[in-house]
Amino acid sequence: MITAILAQTLENLRANKLRSLLTMFGITWGILSLLLMTSLGEGFRVAQRENIKTLGINIMIIWGGRTSVQTEGSQAGRNVRLTYADCLALKQNAPLLAAVSPEIIRSDLVSRTDLNFGSFSVHGMVPEYQQMRSIRLQWGRHLNGYDGAQRRAVCLLGSEVNDQLFDGANSVDRTVSIGGHPFTVVGVLQYKDQNNSYSGQDRRSIFIPFETLRKLFSDPSLGSSRDLLDNIIAMPISLAAHQAAERQVREVLGSRHHFVPEDQDALPIWNTARQSRMLDSLFISMKQFLGGVAIVTLVLGAIGVVNIMLISVRERTTEIGVRKSLGARRRDILLQFAAESLTLTMLSGTTGLLMGWGISRLVNLLPLPEEIFAGMIITPEVALLAFGTLTVLGILAALYPAHLAAGMDPVEALRFEAN
């Protein structure tokens, strides 16, 4: 039964090749548009998300600012200067933070020989900083807790620093001079194409233990000023907790520096988790819009299938009357026209899916600006949406023409041809 229906379906499609191809084109174009538009939006979204990760994985960069709200006993306009004690207070009193690191940044002359030197930014930090800031190594090891506890003169070199000082060779265990102090290189960073920055590119930076920087580059006569920080890096315990964690940071430091948590100017915070969610929302909305446009195109293609099947029912009225007169059941006629409609829809939809996948693969073989576009990414959700939409439209496109054909009276059908 099923084999006979499929054979007759294919024969009917072959008998009307041009009409069938033109009808299939609408569905093929709709599925192709759905895949290409949504994969394009996903490629931009992934690229921007990865760009944010080069700065850090869902981190908060915290600076001291200037109060803009007067509080009891304190006037507006006071400078807020972050200290190492603030960093310790966050570790002790902000349970929504998974990691916290102080950071001091200075610019120093760094040299290997009289011919290999340059001025680079030197960052003093603690080991947790490396995970938060996505510090990946090409050679060597990361800085660890023993380096800071023992105030070792060790460092990590950014890739461009290593290129300038050592011509790109493996410089682990070699010695460089930083501000006149000898340091042993223990690691070299991988090249990082970094679009976001708050203190220069990591590839042009040098990283040393926080305690080592305070020992070698701080003036003991400054007293408490030795504890001043350029900023604090913090990471929430989860992406979902980023807003509550930021509020907690403002409350802890607000109580220490006498400003209200709502005073944004007193404590500027760059929350990359918030930025990441905003970008996700933007690109997801864009992808949904593009997908919606493609689905409208697909629906128009399905309407074309309905229209062509109605024409087919009209042209084959006599055939329907003869078959019913010879004993064909309503179900047989219903299955016949439903099979033709579904075959048109699924065949053209599958063609669109294969074309979309192939075009995406070809585009991804081209040299792409990866910092803004990660390629055409067809996610499982998009593939399921395309297939699900195709199936639903195929069934809907088959129902009315098949129901109309199956409901014909054989006598009226034969009389229609006679007229």
CORPEGI-V255786 format. One record per backbone hydrogen bond with DSSP energy under -0.5 kcal/mol. CO is the residue of the C=O (numbers start at 1). NH is the residue of the N-H. If there is no record, write none. Layout:
# CORPEGI-V255786
CO:NH / CO:NH
This chain:
# CORPEGI-V255786
1:5 / 2:6 / 3:7 / 4:8 / 5:9 / 6:10 / 7:11 / 8:12 / 9:13 / 10:14 / 11:15 / 12:16 / 13:16 / 14:17 / 16:20 / 17:21 / 18:22 / 19:23 / 20:24 / 21:25 / 22:26 / 23:26 / 23:27 / 24:28 / 25:29 / 26:30 / 27:31 / 28:32 / 29:33 / 30:34 / 31:35 / 32:36 / 33:37 / 34:38 / 35:39 / 36:40 / 37:41 / 38:42 / 39:43 / 39:377 / 40:44 / 41:45 / 42:46 / 43:47 / 43:374 / 44:48 / 45:49 / 46:50 / 47:51 / 48:52 / 49:53 / 50:54 / 51:55 / 52:55 / 52:56 / 56:58 / 58:236 / 59:272 / 59:273 / 60:62 / 60:234 / 61:270 / 62:232 / 65:80 / 67:77 / 71:74 / 74:71 / 75:78 / 78:67 / 79:81 / 80:82 / 82:229 / 83:86 / 83:87 / 84:88 / 85:89 / 86:90 / 87:91 / 88:92 / 89:93 / 90:94 / 94:97 / 96:98 / 96:237 / 99:235 / 101:233 / 103:230 / 103:231 / 104:124 / 106:108 / 106:122 / 108:110 / 108:120 / 109:179 / 110:118 / 111:177 / 113:112 / 115:117 / 116:112 / 116:113 / 118:110 / 118:120 / 120:108 / 121:206 / 122:106 / 122:124 / 123:125 / 123:208 / 124:104 / 125:210 / 126:129 / 127:130 / 127:131 / 128:131 / 128:132 / 129:133 / 130:135 / 131:134 / 132:57 / 134:136 / 136:190 / 139:188 / 144:147 / 144:148 / 145:149 / 146:150 / 147:152 / 148:151 / 152:154 / 153:184 / 154:209 / 155:186 / 155:187 / 156:207 / 157:189 / 158:162 / 159:163 / 160:164 / 161:165 / 162:166 / 162:168 / 163:167 / 166:169 / 169:171 / 171:174 / 174:185 / 176:178 / 176:183 / 177:111 / 177:179 / 178:181 / 181:178 / 183:176 / 184:155 / 184:186 / 185:173 / 186:141 / 187:157 / 188:138 / 188:139 / 192:194 / 193:195 / 200:199 / 201:204 / 202:205 / 203:160 / 203:161 / 204:121 / 205:158 / 206:123 / 207:156 / 208:125 / 209:213 / 210:214 / 211:215 / 212:216 / 213:217 / 214:218 / 218:220 / 219:222 / 220:223 / 222:225 / 223:226 / 224:227 / 225:228 / 227:84 / 231:103 / 232:62 / 233:101 / 234:60 / 235:98 / 235:99 / 238:241 / 239:242 / 241:245 / 242:246 / 243:247 / 244:248 / 245:249 / 246:250 / 247:251 / 248:252 / 249:253 / 250:254 / 251:255 / 252:256 / 253:257 / 254:258 / 254:259 / 260:263 / 262:264 / 263:266 / 263:267 / 264:267 / 265:66 / 266:65 / 268:63 / 269:271 / 270:61 / 270:272 / 271:275 / 272:276 / 273:277 / 274:278 / 275:279 / 276:280 / 277:281 / 278:282 / 279:283 / 280:284 / 281:285 / 282:286 / 283:287 / 284:288 / 285:289 / 286:290 / 287:291 / 288:292 / 289:293 / 290:294 / 291:295 / 292:296 / 293:297 / 294:298 / 295:299 / 296:300 / 297:301 / 298:302 / 299:303 / 300:304 / 301:305 / 302:306 / 303:307 / 304:308 / 305:309 / 306:310 / 307:311 / 308:312 / 309:313 / 310:314 / 311:315 / 312:316 / 314:317 / 316:320 / 317:321 / 318:322 / 319:323 / 320:324 / 321:325 / 322:326 / 323:328 / 324:327 / 329:333 / 330:334 / 331:335 / 332:336 / 333:337 / 334:338 / 335:339 / 336:340 / 337:341 / 338:342 / 339:343 / 340:344 / 341:345 / 342:346 / 343:347 / 344:348 / 345:349 / 346:350 / 347:351 / 348:352 / 349:353 / 350:354 / 351:355 / 352:356 / 353:357 / 354:358 / 355:359 / 356:360 / 357:361 / 358:362 / 359:363 / 360:364 / 361:365 / 362:365 / 362:366 / 363:366 / 366:368 / 368:370 / 369:372 / 369:373 / 375:377 / 376:378 / 377:379 / 379:383 / 380:384 / 381:385 / 382:386 / 383:387 / 384:388 / 385:389 / 386:390 / 387:391 / 388:392 / 389:393 / 390:394 / 391:395 / 392:396 / 393:397 / 394:398 / 395:399 / 396:400 / 397:401 / 398:402 / 399:403 / 400:404 / 401:405 / 402:406 / 403:407 / 405:408 / 409:413 / 410:414 / 411:415 / 412:416 / 413:417 / 414:418 / 415:419
